[in-house]
């Protein structure tokens, strides 16, 4: 695993010496293309690195400063936590200085260093003071400032030492965090295949790891960090990954390698924008991605964004909103919901704004309780993919529920059972599937978990523990039981059942209720008949014939034959080769 590293992005107006400064600090030319070197103009992201005393290895992402390449600049800055903001002493504050700073502010970058270049040409003081005043009004706040000359080398040691101090205050990212690795370059290497590069902001990547990118599963064949081959690397770091399972044509800048099961890929999300009067169409920037989006106002600062292509997003992500028509950074938006409900009814947008009013309002991260209040019931895996921390015990399986909603659904189950019994009096209760559809629940296990006393689940149905039969059926069953109390094995015949109006359905209901026991089709006896039969047969010499059993039981062949077969099936009796039986 690599040692401690840091990643710093440059920012500032075109031709203010960003690339020259990186070249002077590292001894490496961040400009990779002949056109860039010929024109002296950075047009794509450049990379260089060096050891900085007191800070370890520092990698620089050099971004273009021209207004035409702001999307490229954002792709480089997006995943990077620290900025080296460059202003030329002989140029001062310029339009792209302002746009780059607006982007950094929207991205909530909090760590940085102001470097005033070309200090050998003029007094750096005025440019420094003007720039510090601008930076002070943003997320960067009060940053240290250093003047230097990339030509003479004066002040470069001050840049290094001050940068080390800044980096010493940057929090160490969580090495165990889920990976969202934004790709800023993709290419093929002969004999190796697809290679992608980017800034690993958090988490760890190792050889053999499995990730998901654009719906494809890929595996890491090799890892390099700053041109060194390693087994694994933790963020923050510049990383190159050799991938197996994807062609270079299918992974490009703006894609992200994701830990499986994390980060919802969505093209519809609800956000809170920090600026009003958004245009109907804009571009959303996140990580190295830039995706056009349509804006639907919900109310106040709350809007719904319809992305042209899905992005892997979690609740709490901070998006940069840009108007490409006016070449203007509009501001930022905090992601409130990555799986929002459809808005179909009149007034749905305003109602939705009310639901979202308190989400992330206190400045803290996503909250499980508020998510459950809005969603009622959701899988833990979905919550984790949304970026919502999951705590406590699920109601069943991996399902988590809002306590108030759960209590209300539990109270509705008896209503469903009573309604079903009124419509189907001979059924013991509704099926689990019937309850699921009625309550619009996603899973039968959820239904089972909702069932509570005096209800229970039996044979796939929700039944009352009392198992009451309809009054007419109860009276008929009572008459049968009275007959059986006198002659326990004289099962009522067809005529007797007809007289009592006990048809097939009524008998089945009585059996389900436990009031009678079925011996065979059309043959029913009182509960516990097996034990009574065994007691009667013990008085018979063993083994015994069918005729002897009939006499001992005081019943007919119609009842005795299925009764003895039931005893055989239960393992109570054993049938001999001569068709006689004996008790075990």
Number of C-alpha atoms within 10 A of each C-alpha: 13 16 9 15 22 25 23 26 25 27 30 30 26 22 17 23 22 29 29 20 26 25 20 17 21 17 13 15 17 25 24 14 12 9 12 14 13 8 9 14 17 24 21 20 22 21 22 21 24 17 14 19 13 14 18 15 18 23 25 28 26 27 29 28 28 18 17 12 16 23 19 23 27 25 25 31 29 24 24 25 22 24 24 23 24 29 30 28 25 18 16 21 21 15 13 17 21 17 21 23 24 22 26 28 20 21 27 17 20 17 20 25 24 25 30 29 31 24 23 17 11 14 14 23 14 14 21 23 14 13 24 18 12 17 22 12 11 17 17 21 17 18 16 16 20 22 25 23 22 21 13 12 13 15 17 20 15 15 24 18 15 18 27 18 15 17 24 13 9 14 8 13 13 14 16 12 14 19 23 25 29 28 28 21 18 21 15 15 10 6 6 12 16 22 24 22 22 25 27 24 26 22 19 21 27 18 18 16 15 18 22 17 20 17 10 12 15 19 18 18 20 21 23 19 21 18 10 10 15 14 14 18 26 26 26 25 26 28 23 23 23 22 25 18 13 17 14 17 10 12 21 19 19 19 23 24 22 23 20 14 14 21 23 21 18 17 18 22 20 27 27 26 23 14 13 13 10 18 12 12 18 21 23 22 23 24 28 26 23 22 18 18 20 17 16 17 19 22 16 14 17 26 24 25 22 19 20 14 13 14 23 21 24 25 27 23 19 22 24 27 28 25 18 16 9 8 13 15 22 25 21 25 24 19 24 28 23 25 18 15 13 10 13 8 7 8 10 14 20 15 13 21 20 13 13 20 15 11 22 18 12 7 8 9 16 22 16 18 16 16 20 18 15 14 16 16 20 17 15 20 16 17 22 17 22 23 23 20 13 16 10 7 12 14 17 15 12 12 18 24 23 19 15 11 16 16 12 10 16 15 14 16 21 20 11 17 21 16 14 18 18 12 9 12 16 18 21 23 27 21 18 22 16 18 23 19 13 12 14 9 15 12 13 16 15 17 23 18 13 19 20 15 8 10 18 16 19 15 9 14 19 26 25 20 13 9 16 16 21 15 9 13 20 15 13 19 23 14 13 22 20 13 16 17 12 9 13 18 23 21 24 19 13 13 9 12 18 11 10 17 15 20 15 11 11 21 24 20 23 26 17 19 19 13 19 22 20 20 22 15 8 16 18 25 24 24 15 10 18 19 11 14 18 15 13 15 21 12 10 16 10 12 16 17 17 15 13 15 23 19 14 16 21 15 16 15 12 14 23 22 15 15 22 22 17 17 18 16 11 11 11 16 19 19 16 12 7 7 11 16 19 18 17 7
